[in-house]
Amino acid sequence: MVKQTTLAFPVEASGIGLHTAVPVHIRLVPAPPDTGYVFIRTDLGGFEIPASVEWVAHCSYATTLMRTGVMLSTVEHLLAALRGGGVDNVYIEVDNLEIPIMDGSAEAFTNMIERAGVVEQPLARKALLVQERVSIEHGDRRIQIEPADSYEIDCLIDFPHPLIGTQHFRVDVTNGNFGREIAAARTFGFTEEIEALRRANLIQGGSLDNAIVLTSTGMLNETSLRFPEEFVRHKILDIIGDLALLGMPIMGRVTAHKSGHILHAALMTKLLRQRTAWEIVDQESVRAEYRRQETGVRI
């Protein structure tokens, strides 16, 4: 039986919000089985916001949750680290309105999880098994999810920039692949967008310490890229973080072409509304069935 997991011990960190520039302290705390991910605004008397697509408020330059007027922004990198790190249940205590950006990737959150340790819990892990293909398209941007025996993401991006161009990457989000292949990929932006974003009261905390900043011919950062295809890997990080709002591990293949937070939210909404397209299952029993089909041996 594949069991649910939580953290062995609480762990904490501090940083600033990318868009708000506010100082933020977060603490990850072990939670009982079937809790999922629950944000707790300690600055507002312990107000809870479950990490669920139900509470997505807007998702232009970051994914923001809101429940009865209480908001929490830029949740996707932390959620990606939790889902990619195989953590099922955790309370996330936060004392301001945005999750800290850290270095623009999920690596700091992945390191927090490793410091805390991950432990099994008594109940079986449930998964969202994709049974039918569901897709969203908007112009030349599209994303789809279809049946598969594990959680796979295949992503392509295309930017007219000498450091990016067309990049393609595929990852199976199991067996530590997130920590090795995806977690360290940083968010990125373009110098020509900065002034407009700041006028819109966004990226107030942005700097070369927490983003790759691209000029028309290169980048402002003096440090080198962490991967040759760091840009598409970060897009995969965002997909994992956003789709974590489905509330449990996914068994399905995601194919994305120039997608973003808005398309990710639209895909989740369409998937959940198409009731024949998914089923909540015991993860181990489904894996056993796939193995039986592949080998022809009864398990």
N, C-alpha and C positions, 0 to 999 in steps of 0.2 A: 504494500500500500504506500502510495506517495502521500506523505502527510503535509499538513499546513505548517508554516514556519512563522516565527517572530524573532525579535532580537534577544540576545542573551542578557544584555544589560543596556541601560539608557546611555545615550551618547549625545554630545551637544557641540554646537559651533556657532560662530558669529560672522556677520558680513554686512553688506549693504544691498539695497534693492537696485536693480539695474534701471528701472524706469522712475522710481521715486527717490532714490538716493538716501532713503531712510536707513538708519542702523537697525539690524534685525538679529535676534538671537533665536536659534531653533534648537529643539531637543527632541530626539527620537526615543520613544518609550515603548517597551514591550506591550503588546495588546493580546487579549484572549482570542481563541479561534473564532472565525467568521466575523471578525471586526472589520477587516479590510484596512484601508488607509483613512484615518480621520484626522483632519486638521483641528487644532484647538487654539483659539485666539486667547492666550493668557492675559493679554492687555484688555480684554473685554469680558472678564469674569469667567473664562473657560468656555466661551461660545464655540460650538462644534460645527464644522463644515465637512461633511463626508466627501471624499474624493470620488465624485460620481458625475457622469455626463449630465445627470439631472440638474446639477447646479452650475453648469457652464454659463457664464454671463456674456462674455465676449472673448474673442480670440484672434485679434489682428496681429499685433507684434509679440504677444505672449498669451498664455491661456489663463484666464481669470475666472475664479469661482465666486458665486454670490448666493448667500442664503439669508432670506428675510432682511435684506439690506446690508448685510455684513460681507465685505469682499476680501478676497485673498488672491494676489496676482503672482504670475510667473511660477506656476507650480510644476511645470513639465519636466525640468531637469531633475528635480528631486524624485518625482514619481518614476522617471525612467530608471534612476539608480535603484529604487526599491524593486520595481518589477524585474529589471535586468539582473539584480542581485538575488532574486529568488525569495524575497521577503513578502509574505502574504498579509500579515497583520501588524499594524504599528499605529501608535498615536504620535502625531507630529505637533508638538507645542511650538507656537510661534508668537512673538510679542509685537508684531507690527503687520502692515497690510501687504507685504510682499516677501516671498521667499528670497533669501540672499542669492546673488548671482555667482558668488565665489569667483572662480577664474573663467567663467563663461561656459564651462563644460559640466559634466556630472561627476568628474573624478573625485572632488572633495567629498561628495555625498557617498560615493562608492567606498572611499577610504573610511568614512564614518561607520558604514555598515560592517566593514571588515574589522574595525576596532571593537565594535560591540559584539560581534559574533552572531551567527544565525543558528537557532535551535528549532528542532521539530516539536510539533504539538500533537495532541492525541487524535484529532479529527483528520479525515481524508481531505486532500486538496481537491477542490472543485475547479473545473475549467469551462470556459465558453467554447464549445465545439462548433465551428462554422460548418454548416451543412449545404449552403447554397452561395453562389457568387453574388456579391453585392458591390456596386460600383457607383462612384460619383464623378461627374465631369463638369468642368467649367472652362470653356475655351480649350486651350491646349494643356490645361492642368487636369490631372485625373488621379484617382486612387481607387483601388478595389481590394476586396478581401474574398478569399475562396477557400474551400476545404483543403486541409493538409494535416499530416500526422504530428506536426510540431509547430512552433511559432517562428515563422520565417518572414523576413522583410527584404524586398528587392526594390531599390530606389534609384531613380535617375534624376539628375538636375542638369540644367543647361543655362549658363550665364555668359553673356558676351564680355568676358573678362579674361585677360591672359593667364591668371592664376587658377581659373576655374574651368571655363569652357563646359564641355559635356563630361560629367562624372557619373559613374555607375558603381554601386556596391551592393552586395547581398550578404546577409548574416542570418544565421540560425540563433535565435535568442535563448540559447540553453548552454549548459556546461561551462559557464564562465566566459562565454564569448563576448558578452556585453562589456565586462571589465577589461578584456584584452583588446577589443576591436573598436568600441564605440565610446566608452565613458569619457575619454580624454579629449574628444573632438569639441572644439570651442564654437560658440556662436559667432556670427560675422555680420558685418554691415558695410555700407559704402559711404565714403565721405560726402558725396553729393546729397545723401539722405539726412545727414546729421542735423543740419539747421532746421529743416522742416519738422523732424521728429522732436527736437527740443522745443520748438514753438508749440507743438501739440502736447507739451508736458510729458514727453516720453524720453527714455534713455538719459535721465538726469544724472544717474550714477554710472554711466558708461565711460570706459577708459580703455587704454591699451592693456591694462591688467586683466580685463574681463571680457575682451572681444577681439576678434581679428578685424581690423579696420582697413578697408581696401580703397586705394586711390584708383585713378583711371588706368594706371600702368603697373601697379604693384600693391604693396601694403605698407602701412605706417609702422607696424610692429617690427622691432629689431630682432626678436626671437624668430626662429624658423617655424615652419608648419610642423605639426606633430605627426601627420600622415600625409602622403602625397595627395590623397583624396579626403582631406579633413572636412571639407565643406559638405560633401554628400553624407559622410558619416555623421555629421551633426544633424543633418536633416532626418536621418534614421533615429538618432537620439530623441528628437522631438516627436517623431511618430510613436515611439515606444512610450514616452511620457504621456502623450495625449491619450493613446489607446488604453493606458492603465486606468483611465476613468471608466472603463467598462466594468471594473470592480473585481476582476479575477484574471488568472492567466488565460491566454488565448491559444487555441489550437486551430491555426489557419495560416494562410500565406497572404501577406500584404504586398501589393505591387503599386508603387507610387511613381508618378511622373510629374515633376515640377509641382508637387503638392505643398500645402502649408497648413497652419493651425485651423483655418476656417474649413478646409476640405476634410481634415481629420474629424472635426466635430460633426460635420454633415454625414460622414460615413458612419460614425457611431450611431447617430440618430436614425438613419435609414436602416441600418442593420437591426437595431433593437425593435423597430416598428415592423420589420418583415419577420414575423414570428416563426415562419417555417425555415428561416435561414440559419437558426442557431438552436443549440440545446445546452443546458447546464449538465455536466457529466462528472463522474469520478475520473480524474485524469489517468490514473493507472489502468482502469478497466478499458479505456479507449486505446491506450498504447498497446495493451495486450491484444486487443482486437486487430489493430493494424499489423502487429507482428504475425498474428495467426493468418491474416489474409496474404501477407507477403510470403510466408513460408509454407502455407497449406497445412500447418500443424495446429492442432487444437491446444490452446493454452488455458 
